[in-house]
Amino acid sequence: MSPILISLSSFGAAEVRRHGQLWFLFLAQQAGADGVEVRGELLVDAERELPALAAAAQEAGLQRVYSSPEGLWSDDGGLDAPALERGLAAAARLRAPRLKMAIGGFGSSSLESLRRLRTRLADTPIELVIENDQTAGAGTLGALQTFLGEARDRDLPTGMTFDMGNWHWTGECPLQAAQALASHVRYVHCKGVQRQAQRWVAVPLADSAAPWRAVLRALPAGLPWAIEYPLIGDDLLAVTRNQVDELRALAGSLA
Amino acid sequence: MSTEPIIRIEKVSKWYGQFQVLTDVDLEVRAGERIVICGPSGSGKSTLIRCINHLEKAQQGRIVVDGIELTGHHGKNVGAVRREVGMVFQQFNLFPHLTVLQNCMLAPMHTRGASAGEAEARAMKYLQRVRIPEQAGKYPSQLSGGQQQRVAIARALCMNPKVMLFDEPTSALDPEMVKEVLDTMISLADDGMTMLCVTHEMGFARSVADRVIFMADGRILEQAPPQKFFATPEHPKLRAFLGQILSSHGQEATA
């Protein structure tokens, strides 16, 4: 059955910066989560925080994913090797087996660099999982299909982080994306969506306007799922525990 | 509603070194009036409300609060005004080494001479009012930003102020937590509290304010009831400001 993780950004950027990700890691543990996704953009002092998060997660038996806020390719289509190295180093410090990045400016001029990427990834035990983000360049079905197809043709060991909600930001159909990309998916961001005036907002799956059950059914069973929608409430532990329990029950019902 | 102003500001000017932050500002606030002050960063809006309780000294002009003259900078008058004027800050400013309850009891005991029993009863009354009595024994670091801000409001209310000043009370919060603080402020407004709020929450201004004031370059450039303020802004700087802020909030700009 799918392990249930929590992307620590779910607790709110200002809250996480105020309390630190370690504080929320303990909360996730108390709420019964199986793991956490540590967010690079929310680290205030990475040198100090990452080893502390690694030790705490290890002791608590929590799975870890490191999420880099950087794109893998620059706007000019060149492989951003320093960004990749920063992501791999941070994942290693976190002792996370999985690094999540977006493709950034990947395009036709980037194909040559896929060989370099394959060589670099062969040297690390860390699995790179590419996420569909909320941008036109790195979040549309076409962009992801192109990248993942080219990567597979070159035996690149990259999978996909499938964010259920982000497709709405780029005007794509999440179900169609799930059906088209299922074989690449290694990790799932569970995110419901609602439409407000001129914008999409992330909400729990139970409140979502999207066909989330069908999307999850279209994806391989047993993949790790991460909560990535706002977790708020005066009793935050109870709110979080409830959401973890709901996702776990859902995973059980789909298994 | 009384027509006698509870706050009278006449030709107030202030400089930070060579930089003039307030220029000949005139403002009268009637008891029970709800005023929202908005404007671009550096426009002087926070400085203006901080002059009302003498956290900033106006160097020219006259400020009278509830009949108490602040202009002469007499210490006794400053103390008297601060007992009548509560203030809520962007960064909450709670004492981190005191519990929520102790934070709320401190000022009534030290400046109003309340007994510990009276102060505790009053603190619990207002913690109930902001819907977090169950957090009374916790320290600020154990609370979310929204909860801390509600404690800050309760702490100010414990002094039974005649006027409440809010200096961007939601700008350090994640979007999902803004509502819980605004709801608390709306409830205060419904009870007839005189309020001056520096905020960019235009929905709050529309629904709660009697008057919305626009400041830029240290001057009040326009003020009007919300319907007129948003529907027919006159000053070009206000039209530009509204266009920018309403579009960034995902709303239709009426300017």
Contacts between the chains, C-beta under 8 A, distances in Angstrom:
chain1	res1	chain2	res2	distance
A	12	B	144	7.9
A	12	B	145	7.9
A	12	B	174	3.3
A	12	B	176	6.2
A	12	B	177	6.8
A	13	B	174	6.2
A	14	B	145	5.8
A	14	B	172	6.1
A	14	B	173	6.0
A	14	B	174	4.7
A	14	B	177	8.0
A	15	B	144	5.8
A	15	B	145	5.9
A	15	B	174	5.9
A	15	B	177	7.7
A	18	B	145	6.2
A	19	B	141	7.3
A	196	B	250	6.7
A	197	B	250	5.5
A	197	B	251	5.9
A	197	B	252	7.4
A	198	B	250	4.3
A	198	B	251	7.2
A	198	B	252	7.8
A	199	B	250	4.3
A	230	B	174	7.6
A	230	B	176	4.4
A	232	B	144	7.4
A	232	B	146	7.7
A	232	B	174	7.8
A	232	B	176	4.8
A	232	B	177	6.2
A	234	B	131	7.4
A	234	B	132	6.3
A	234	B	134	7.7
A	234	B	135	7.5
A	234	B	147	6.6
A	236	B	144	6.7
